[in-house]
Amino acid sequence: MALASSQRPIRLVVRDDLRRRRLTVLLRLPLALPLLVWLVLRGIAALAASVVLWAAVLAHGQAPSALHGFLAGFVRYGTQVGAYLFLAADPYPWFRCQQGYPVDVEIDPPARQGRWSAGFRLLLALPALVLAAALGSGFSANSPGTRAGEDGGGWWSLASGGAASAAAVLTWFASLALGRAPRGLRDLVAYALGYGAQAYGYLLLLTDRYPSADPALAERYAELPAHPVRIRVEDDLGRPRLAVLFRLLLALPHLVWLALWALAALPAAVAAWAAALFTGRVPEPLHRFLAAFVRYSVHVFAFLYVVGRRFPGFTGRPRYGIDAEIDPPRRQRRWRTLVRLLLALPALLVNAALAGVLLVVGVLGWWYALVAGRMPEGLRNLGAACLRYDAQTTAYLALLTDRYPYAAPVLREREPEAAPETPPLEPLGEAA
């Protein structure tokens, strides 16, 4: 099992209430520019401090408290600026770390570190930094190990792209219209920032605990509401090296069959749209056919990106190790059916960004599984979360449900709290 968030030396804390002031949302990028300039200047100082700290860890096996505190403050401030820029928080962070800021990072005091891992820290951190960039918390010119002038926007620049940037753009429009941020998009940005804080904390030798991408770390602040399309993870982490080595070749027949199936699924989705528009419900045979297509696509991409272990079947039947559970057909609102393609555009944008994350998960997982014979649990679970969103998006487009995809990168629904037991009624005489 992945370590709980409270056991990690670098932890994200979210206290945001989702409310957004429309005027500051409208002017968010100009308001953030001075903060980004200040972050760049602090980044230059952090680069010099990180070299000194690296030498100290190599010599003594532990970071000096003063240097550790300075770099920890830099990571915290970068997280707060990123949260403000990407609309995961509303208050202005000003030019120093704000205590009690809605999105913040807790970092443990310095502890002993292995000299060997410290000596090769930049090389060891590269996979985590690549994943952080895909999530949208990528590093720029002012992070250690990058070229000067390559990206002048700070660690969390909008130009870095990634899932957080896509979520931020959509949150900007939603916040202007509603005065609050959508919960799922906020949680996606927060998760990206939390992983970025872990990655840069590891790079800057604040800890020698490798960053964890497990969505379970987001469960302290994120939620996954009940949805008609869910992901079930029952796969083990073992990966036969020979099957990993030839994974793309083995997946080719499935990719061809998936493309052929998609050609049949498109007119079926049009027929489902017409039926739902006139009757308010997708006919059972069409629903079964399209649901099997969605499940099969999950099986294929889980296998292709090393998220799943077993070679999948060609029929989309359930019980694969990484599987999509899809509820039977229900009545759908006709107005949502009428404009379904237009309504799906924001979800498609987020899904495209998460497809990039899934690609990075697959590449990193392939190398790791080829060496170790197993898939890292955090990467496997992050890949499953990306597949969940893809399945919900495809199901929404295919009229299997009118419930919108939920962007929070978590896998488990919160268990409902047990209702308090009602004490037995006392007899009237005793109650008196």
Secondary structure as GFF3:
##gff-version 3
##sequence-region A 1 432
A	DSSP	three_ten_helix	5	7	.	.	.	ID=ss1
A	DSSP	beta_strand	10	14	.	.	.	ID=ss2
A	DSSP	alpha_helix	22	26	.	.	.	ID=ss3
A	DSSP	alpha_helix	28	60	.	.	.	ID=ss4
A	DSSP	alpha_helix	65	85	.	.	.	ID=ss5
A	DSSP	beta_strand	103	107	.	.	.	ID=ss6
A	DSSP	alpha_helix	115	119	.	.	.	ID=ss7
A	DSSP	alpha_helix	121	135	.	.	.	ID=ss8
A	DSSP	three_ten_helix	158	160	.	.	.	ID=ss9
A	DSSP	alpha_helix	163	178	.	.	.	ID=ss10
A	DSSP	alpha_helix	183	203	.	.	.	ID=ss11
A	DSSP	three_ten_helix	215	218	.	.	.	ID=ss12
A	DSSP	beta_strand	229	233	.	.	.	ID=ss13
A	DSSP	alpha_helix	241	245	.	.	.	ID=ss14
A	DSSP	alpha_helix	247	279	.	.	.	ID=ss15
A	DSSP	alpha_helix	284	304	.	.	.	ID=ss16
A	DSSP	beta_strand	322	326	.	.	.	ID=ss17
A	DSSP	alpha_helix	334	338	.	.	.	ID=ss18
A	DSSP	alpha_helix	340	372	.	.	.	ID=ss19
A	DSSP	alpha_helix	377	397	.	.	.	ID=ss20
A	DSSP	alpha_helix	428	431	.	.	.	ID=ss21
###
